[in-house]
Amino acid sequence: MAHTPSMLLRIAVTVLDKSPFLRRVLWRWWYGRLAKKFTQRSWTFMNYGYEREAGGPALALAPEDEPDRLCVQL
């Protein structure tokens, strides 16, 4: 029986969904790989961003931090 990539992907997703420990190990490994590969100084955050609600108070940032505002606000 030949396994297609989509079938293998579904199996992997199912296994990771049922094993929080394995999922955590995989994410830690993946995070480490990304951190080693992307060493540019311009790549300062590895997380999502947060956009404040319209009219909400703005976080005071230094001008050099403005490009990373969404990540800093998180």
Biopython code that builds the backbone (N, CA, C, O; Angstrom):
import numpy as np
from Bio.PDB.StructureBuilder import StructureBuilder

atoms = [
    (1, "MET", "N", (0.835, -1.171, 0.000)),
    (1, "MET", "CA", (0.000, 0.000, 0.000)),
    (1, "MET", "C", (0.887, 1.244, 0.000)),
    (1, "MET", "O", (1.724, 1.404, 0.888)),
    (2, "ALA", "N", (0.716, 2.109, -0.968)),
    (2, "ALA", "CA", (1.516, 3.324, -1.076)),
    (2, "ALA", "C", (0.919, 4.418, -0.201)),
    (2, "ALA", "O", (-0.295, 4.620, -0.170)),
    (3, "HIS", "N", (1.789, 5.110, 0.502)),
    (3, "HIS", "CA", (1.349, 6.217, 1.348)),
    (3, "HIS", "C", (1.584, 7.528, 0.615)),
    (3, "HIS", "O", (2.701, 7.814, 0.184)),
    (4, "THR", "N", (0.554, 8.303, 0.477)),
    (4, "THR", "CA", (0.695, 9.606, -0.157)),
    (4, "THR", "C", (1.129, 10.622, 0.890)),
    (4, "THR", "O", (0.907, 10.411, 2.082)),
    (5, "PRO", "N", (1.747, 11.726, 0.462)),
    (5, "PRO", "CA", (2.152, 12.749, 1.440)),
    (5, "PRO", "C", (0.986, 13.264, 2.280)),
    (5, "PRO", "O", (1.150, 13.528, 3.471)),
    (6, "SER", "N", (-0.191, 13.408, 1.670)),
    (6, "SER", "CA", (-1.327, 13.917, 2.450)),
    (6, "SER", "C", (-1.766, 12.907, 3.508)),
    (6, "SER", "O", (-2.197, 13.292, 4.595)),
    (7, "MET", "N", (-1.660, 11.630, 3.194)),
    (7, "MET", "CA", (-2.020, 10.594, 4.169)),
    (7, "MET", "C", (-1.021, 10.616, 5.329)),
    (7, "MET", "O", (-1.416, 10.520, 6.491)),
    (8, "LEU", "N", (0.265, 10.741, 5.015)),
    (8, "LEU", "CA", (1.285, 10.793, 6.062)),
    (8, "LEU", "C", (1.125, 12.046, 6.920)),
    (8, "LEU", "O", (1.326, 12.008, 8.134)),
    (9, "LEU", "N", (0.767, 13.135, 6.288)),
    (9, "LEU", "CA", (0.542, 14.368, 7.029)),
    (9, "LEU", "C", (-0.646, 14.223, 7.975)),
    (9, "LEU", "O", (-0.583, 14.675, 9.118)),
    (10, "ARG", "N", (-1.715, 13.606, 7.520)),
    (10, "ARG", "CA", (-2.891, 13.384, 8.381)),
    (10, "ARG", "C", (-2.534, 12.497, 9.571)),
    (10, "ARG", "O", (-2.993, 12.735, 10.688)),
    (11, "ILE", "N", (-1.718, 11.481, 9.330)),
    (11, "ILE", "CA", (-1.288, 10.601, 10.422)),
    (11, "ILE", "C", (-0.463, 11.392, 11.431)),
    (11, "ILE", "O", (-0.674, 11.276, 12.639)),
    (12, "ALA", "N", (0.482, 12.199, 10.932)),
    (12, "ALA", "CA", (1.331, 13.000, 11.821)),
    (12, "ALA", "C", (0.495, 13.980, 12.641)),
    (12, "ALA", "O", (0.719, 14.121, 13.843)),
    (13, "VAL", "N", (-0.448, 14.647, 12.020)),
    (13, "VAL", "CA", (-1.308, 15.602, 12.730)),
    (13, "VAL", "C", (-2.128, 14.881, 13.792)),
    (13, "VAL", "O", (-2.287, 15.394, 14.900)),
    (14, "THR", "N", (-2.643, 13.714, 13.475)),
    (14, "THR", "CA", (-3.430, 12.941, 14.438)),
    (14, "THR", "C", (-2.576, 12.539, 15.635)),
    (14, "THR", "O", (-3.011, 12.659, 16.780)),
    (15, "VAL", "N", (-1.360, 12.061, 15.372)),
    (15, "VAL", "CA", (-0.461, 11.647, 16.455)),
    (15, "VAL", "C", (-0.125, 12.844, 17.342)),
    (15, "VAL", "O", (-0.165, 12.740, 18.568)),
    (16, "LEU", "N", (0.208, 13.985, 16.723)),
    (16, "LEU", "CA", (0.553, 15.171, 17.503)),
    (16, "LEU", "C", (-0.651, 15.707, 18.271)),
    (16, "LEU", "O", (-0.499, 16.243, 19.368)),
    (17, "ASP", "N", (-1.827, 15.566, 17.707)),
    (17, "ASP", "CA", (-3.043, 16.017, 18.377)),
    (17, "ASP", "C", (-3.328, 15.186, 19.623)),
    (17, "ASP", "O", (-3.858, 15.702, 20.607)),
    (18, "LYS", "N", (-2.985, 13.926, 19.585)),
    (18, "LYS", "CA", (-3.270, 13.022, 20.702)),
    (18, "LYS", "C", (-2.135, 12.972, 21.727)),
    (18, "LYS", "O", (-2.298, 12.400, 22.805)),
    (19, "SER", "N", (-0.980, 13.572, 21.393)),
    (19, "SER", "CA", (0.156, 13.530, 22.301)),
    (19, "SER", "C", (0.706, 14.933, 22.566)),
    (19, "SER", "O", (1.574, 15.404, 21.831)),
    (20, "PRO", "N", (0.210, 15.602, 23.607)),
    (20, "PRO", "CA", (0.726, 16.938, 23.928)),
    (20, "PRO", "C", (2.234, 16.928, 24.194)),
    (20, "PRO", "O", (2.930, 17.880, 23.842)),
    (21, "PHE", "N", (2.737, 15.864, 24.809)),
    (21, "PHE", "CA", (4.169, 15.770, 25.083)),
    (21, "PHE", "C", (4.966, 15.771, 23.784)),
    (21, "PHE", "O", (5.933, 16.521, 23.649)),
    (22, "LEU", "N", (4.571, 14.945, 22.841)),
    (22, "LEU", "CA", (5.273, 14.870, 21.562)),
    (22, "LEU", "C", (5.166, 16.191, 20.802)),
    (22, "LEU", "O", (6.130, 16.627, 20.174)),
    (23, "ARG", "N", (4.006, 16.821, 20.857)),
    (23, "ARG", "CA", (3.812, 18.118, 20.192)),
    (23, "ARG", "C", (4.750, 19.163, 20.789)),
    (23, "ARG", "O", (5.347, 19.952, 20.056)),
    (24, "ARG", "N", (4.884, 19.172, 22.127)),
    (24, "ARG", "CA", (5.773, 20.117, 22.804)),
    (24, "ARG", "C", (7.225, 19.878, 22.406)),
    (24, "ARG", "O", (7.968, 20.826, 22.148)),
    (25, "VAL", "N", (7.626, 18.616, 22.357)),
    (25, "VAL", "CA", (8.996, 18.279, 21.948)),
    (25, "VAL", "C", (9.259, 18.742, 20.519)),
    (25, "VAL", "O", (10.310, 19.313, 20.228)),
    (26, "LEU", "N", (8.308, 18.497, 19.636)),
    (26, "LEU", "CA", (8.467, 18.904, 18.238)),
    (26, "LEU", "C", (8.575, 20.420, 18.112)),
    (26, "LEU", "O", (9.430, 20.917, 17.380)),
    (27, "TRP", "N", (7.717, 21.164, 18.818)),
    (27, "TRP", "CA", (7.768, 22.619, 18.732)),
    (27, "TRP", "C", (9.062, 23.169, 19.299)),
    (27, "TRP", "O", (9.617, 24.123, 18.753)),
    (28, "ARG", "N", (9.552, 22.588, 20.385)),
    (28, "ARG", "CA", (10.844, 23.041, 20.928)),
    (28, "ARG", "C", (11.956, 22.784, 19.934)),
    (28, "ARG", "O", (12.824, 23.640, 19.763)),
    (29, "TRP", "N", (11.964, 21.650, 19.278)),
    (29, "TRP", "CA", (12.965, 21.333, 18.264)),
    (29, "TRP", "C", (12.856, 22.322, 17.101)),
    (29, "TRP", "O", (13.866, 22.859, 16.645)),
    (30, "TRP", "N", (11.631, 22.562, 16.623)),
    (30, "TRP", "CA", (11.409, 23.461, 15.490)),
    (30, "TRP", "C", (11.826, 24.894, 15.840)),
    (30, "TRP", "O", (12.438, 25.566, 15.011)),
    (31, "TYR", "N", (11.513, 25.371, 17.035)),
    (31, "TYR", "CA", (11.885, 26.709, 17.481)),
    (31, "TYR", "C", (13.405, 26.846, 17.485)),
    (31, "TYR", "O", (13.943, 27.856, 17.029)),
    (32, "GLY", "N", (14.092, 25.833, 17.997)),
    (32, "GLY", "CA", (15.554, 25.854, 18.021)),
    (32, "GLY", "C", (16.148, 25.908, 16.624)),
    (32, "GLY", "O", (17.109, 26.637, 16.378)),
    (33, "ARG", "N", (15.573, 25.135, 15.713)),
    (33, "ARG", "CA", (16.056, 25.152, 14.318)),
    (33, "ARG", "C", (15.884, 26.531, 13.699)),
    (33, "ARG", "O", (16.793, 27.042, 13.044)),
    (34, "LEU", "N", (14.724, 27.128, 13.904)),
    (34, "LEU", "CA", (14.484, 28.462, 13.351)),
    (34, "LEU", "C", (15.436, 29.496, 13.955)),
    (34, "LEU", "O", (15.978, 30.337, 13.238)),
    (35, "ALA", "N", (15.634, 29.433, 15.261)),
    (35, "ALA", "CA", (16.507, 30.392, 15.935)),
    (35, "ALA", "C", (17.943, 30.285, 15.435)),
    (35, "ALA", "O", (18.634, 31.297, 15.321)),
    (36, "LYS", "N", (18.398, 29.077, 15.136)),
    (36, "LYS", "CA", (19.760, 28.901, 14.619)),
    (36, "LYS", "C", (19.880, 29.353, 13.174)),
    (36, "LYS", "O", (20.912, 29.893, 12.772)),
    (37, "LYS", "N", (18.832, 29.136, 12.393)),
    (37, "LYS", "CA", (18.883, 29.459, 10.965)),
    (37, "LYS", "C", (18.768, 30.955, 10.698)),
    (37, "LYS", "O", (19.476, 31.485, 9.841)),
    (38, "PHE", "N", (17.888, 31.641, 11.419)),
    (38, "PHE", "CA", (17.646, 33.060, 11.183)),
    (38, "PHE", "C", (18.384, 33.886, 12.226)),
    (38, "PHE", "O", (17.858, 34.154, 13.306)),
    (39, "THR", "N", (19.591, 34.282, 11.900)),
    (39, "THR", "CA", (20.434, 35.012, 12.850)),
    (39, "THR", "C", (20.542, 36.497, 12.524)),
    (39, "THR", "O", (21.350, 37.203, 13.126)),
    (40, "GLN", "N", (19.736, 36.980, 11.575)),
    (40, "GLN", "CA", (19.797, 38.399, 11.238)),
    (40, "GLN", "C", (19.363, 39.245, 12.435)),
    (40, "GLN", "O", (18.450, 38.878, 13.174)),
    (41, "ARG", "N", (20.029, 40.370, 12.607)),
    (41, "ARG", "CA", (19.675, 41.261, 13.717)),
    (41, "ARG", "C", (18.278, 41.840, 13.546)),
    (41, "ARG", "O", (17.647, 42.233, 14.527)),
    (42, "SER", "N", (17.793, 41.897, 12.318)),
    (42, "SER", "CA", (16.461, 42.466, 12.081)),
    (42, "SER", "C", (15.341, 41.509, 12.507)),
    (42, "SER", "O", (14.184, 41.916, 12.619)),
    (43, "TRP", "N", (15.686, 40.244, 12.742)),
    (43, "TRP", "CA", (14.684, 39.246, 13.134)),
    (43, "TRP", "C", (14.724, 39.120, 14.648)),
    (43, "TRP", "O", (15.421, 38.259, 15.187)),
    (44, "THR", "N", (13.972, 39.984, 15.340)),
    (44, "THR", "CA", (14.081, 40.063, 16.797)),
    (44, "THR", "C", (13.000, 39.308, 17.557)),
    (44, "THR", "O", (13.179, 38.995, 18.734)),
    (45, "PHE", "N", (11.883, 39.012, 16.904)),
    (45, "PHE", "CA", (10.775, 38.345, 17.591)),
    (45, "PHE", "C", (10.364, 37.078, 16.852)),
    (45, "PHE", "O", (10.388, 37.022, 15.623)),
    (46, "MET", "N", (9.989, 36.068, 17.622)),
    (46, "MET", "CA", (9.485, 34.816, 17.048)),
    (46, "MET", "C", (8.104, 34.534, 17.635)),
    (46, "MET", "O", (7.817, 33.413, 18.054)),
    (47, "ASN", "N", (7.266, 35.543, 17.663)),
    (47, "ASN", "CA", (5.928, 35.334, 18.212)),
    (47, "ASN", "C", (4.906, 36.087, 17.383)),
    (47, "ASN", "O", (5.251, 36.772, 16.421)),
    (48, "TYR", "N", (3.678, 35.956, 17.756)),
    (48, "TYR", "CA", (2.599, 36.669, 17.090)),
    (48, "TYR", "C", (2.579, 38.113, 17.573)),
    (48, "TYR", "O", (3.335, 38.490, 18.468)),
    (49, "GLY", "N", (1.728, 38.897, 16.986)),
    (49, "GLY", "CA", (1.586, 40.279, 17.404)),
    (49, "GLY", "C", (0.219, 40.528, 18.010)),
    (49, "GLY", "O", (-0.684, 39.696, 17.924)),
    (50, "TYR", "N", (0.092, 41.673, 18.614)),
    (50, "TYR", "CA", (-1.172, 42.078, 19.226)),
    (50, "TYR", "C", (-1.473, 43.495, 18.767)),
    (50, "TYR", "O", (-0.655, 44.398, 18.941)),
    (51, "GLU", "N", (-2.628, 43.683, 18.192)),
    (51, "GLU", "CA", (-3.030, 45.028, 17.776)),
    (51, "GLU", "C", (-4.080, 45.527, 18.752)),
    (51, "GLU", "O", (-5.090, 44.865, 18.992)),
    (52, "ARG", "N", (-3.832, 46.692, 19.306)),
    (52, "ARG", "CA", (-4.755, 47.239, 20.309)),
    (52, "ARG", "C", (-6.078, 47.610, 19.658)),
    (52, "ARG", "O", (-6.161, 47.813, 18.447)),
    (53, "GLU", "N", (-7.094, 47.692, 20.478)),
    (53, "GLU", "CA", (-8.416, 48.090, 19.991)),
    (53, "GLU", "C", (-8.383, 49.549, 19.572)),
    (53, "GLU", "O", (-7.625, 50.347, 20.124)),
    (54, "ALA", "N", (-9.202, 49.889, 18.604)),
    (54, "ALA", "CA", (-9.282, 51.279, 18.149)),
    (54, "ALA", "C", (-9.661, 52.181, 19.317)),
    (54, "ALA", "O", (-10.617, 51.905, 20.041)),
    (55, "GLY", "N", (-8.914, 53.244, 19.491)),
    (55, "GLY", "CA", (-9.201, 54.183, 20.569)),
    (55, "GLY", "C", (-8.545, 53.826, 21.888)),
    (55, "GLY", "O", (-8.578, 54.622, 22.826)),
    (56, "GLY", "N", (-7.946, 52.641, 21.979)),
    (56, "GLY", "CA", (-7.275, 52.234, 23.207)),
    (56, "GLY", "C", (-5.957, 52.970, 23.371)),
    (56, "GLY", "O", (-5.431, 53.520, 22.404)),
    (57, "PRO", "N", (-5.417, 52.988, 24.583)),
    (57, "PRO", "CA", (-4.157, 53.699, 24.810)),
    (57, "PRO", "C", (-3.001, 53.019, 24.067)),
    (57, "PRO", "O", (-2.887, 51.794, 24.043)),
    (58, "ALA", "N", (-2.160, 53.843, 23.471)),
    (58, "ALA", "CA", (-1.007, 53.321, 22.730)),
    (58, "ALA", "C", (0.171, 53.133, 23.675)),
    (58, "ALA", "O", (0.407, 53.960, 24.556)),
    (59, "LEU", "N", (0.892, 52.066, 23.492)),
    (59, "LEU", "CA", (2.097, 51.802, 24.258)),
    (59, "LEU", "C", (3.193, 52.749, 23.780)),
    (59, "LEU", "O", (3.435, 52.856, 22.578)),
    (60, "ALA", "N", (3.853, 53.433, 24.701)),
    (60, "ALA", "CA", (4.930, 54.355, 24.328)),
    (60, "ALA", "C", (6.170, 53.544, 23.965)),
    (60, "ALA", "O", (6.671, 52.761, 24.773)),
    (61, "LEU", "N", (6.658, 53.740, 22.746)),
    (61, "LEU", "CA", (7.837, 53.020, 22.272)),
    (61, "LEU", "C", (8.873, 53.992, 21.732)),
    (61, "LEU", "O", (8.540, 55.082, 21.267)),
    (62, "ALA", "N", (10.119, 53.585, 21.801)),
    (62, "ALA", "CA", (11.192, 54.354, 21.168)),
    (62, "ALA", "C", (11.028, 54.238, 19.655)),
    (62, "ALA", "O", (10.526, 53.225, 19.169)),
    (63, "PRO", "N", (11.441, 55.253, 18.908)),
    (63, "PRO", "CA", (11.284, 55.212, 17.448)),
    (63, "PRO", "C", (11.888, 53.963, 16.802)),
    (63, "PRO", "O", (11.332, 53.437, 15.837)),
    (64, "GLU", "N", (13.008, 53.489, 17.320)),
    (64, "GLU", "CA", (13.643, 52.304, 16.723)),
    (64, "GLU", "C", (12.857, 51.018, 16.984)),
    (64, "GLU", "O", (13.089, 50.010, 16.316)),
    (65, "ASP", "N", (11.931, 51.039, 17.946)),
    (65, "ASP", "CA", (11.105, 49.867, 18.244)),
    (65, "ASP", "C", (9.789, 49.847, 17.473)),
    (65, "ASP", "O", (9.082, 48.839, 17.495)),
    (66, "GLU", "N", (9.452, 50.924, 16.801)),
    (66, "GLU", "CA", (8.179, 51.016, 16.077)),
    (66, "GLU", "C", (7.955, 49.894, 15.063)),
    (66, "GLU", "O", (6.837, 49.385, 14.979)),
    (67, "PRO", "N", (8.974, 49.482, 14.280)),
    (67, "PRO", "CA", (8.720, 48.396, 13.318)),
    (67, "PRO", "C", (8.249, 47.093, 13.976)),
    (67, "PRO", "O", (7.607, 46.267, 13.327)),
    (68, "ASP", "N", (8.568, 46.909, 15.261)),
    (68, "ASP", "CA", (8.194, 45.690, 15.985)),
    (68, "ASP", "C", (7.028, 45.920, 16.943)),
    (68, "ASP", "O", (6.819, 45.127, 17.861)),
    (69, "ARG", "N", (6.275, 46.986, 16.744)),
    (69, "ARG", "CA", (5.203, 47.366, 17.675)),
    (69, "ARG", "C", (4.248, 46.220, 17.985)),
    (69, "ARG", "O", (3.946, 45.977, 19.153)),
    (70, "LEU", "N", (3.767, 45.514, 16.974)),
    (70, "LEU", "CA", (2.775, 44.457, 17.214)),
    (70, "LEU", "C", (3.323, 43.372, 18.135)),
    (70, "LEU", "O", (2.607, 42.878, 19.006)),
    (71, "CYS", "N", (4.581, 43.002, 17.949)),
    (71, "CYS", "CA", (5.171, 41.958, 18.799)),
    (71, "CYS", "C", (5.459, 42.480, 20.199)),
    (71, "CYS", "O", (5.256, 41.765, 21.180)),
    (72, "VAL", "N", (5.930, 43.718, 20.301)),
    (72, "VAL", "CA", (6.230, 44.301, 21.610)),
    (72, "VAL", "C", (4.958, 44.413, 22.444)),
    (72, "VAL", "O", (4.987, 44.163, 23.650)),
    (73, "GLN", "N", (3.844, 44.785, 21.817)),
    (73, "GLN", "CA", (2.578, 44.944, 22.543)),
    (73, "GLN", "C", (2.055, 43.635, 23.101)),
    (73, "GLN", "O", (1.273, 43.634, 24.051)),
    (74, "LEU", "N", (2.472, 42.531, 22.529)),
    (74, "LEU", "CA", (1.985, 41.239, 22.994)),
    (74, "LEU", "C", (2.474, 40.984, 24.399)),
    (74, "LEU", "O", (2.172, 39.941, 24.978)),
]
sb = StructureBuilder()
sb.init_structure("model")
sb.init_model(0)
sb.init_chain("A")
sb.init_seg("    ")
for serial, (resi, resn, name, xyz) in enumerate(atoms, 1):
    if name == "N":
        sb.init_residue(resn, " ", resi, " ")
    sb.init_atom(name, np.array(xyz, "f"), 0.0, 1.0, " ", f" {name:<3s}", serial, name[0])
structure = sb.get_structure()
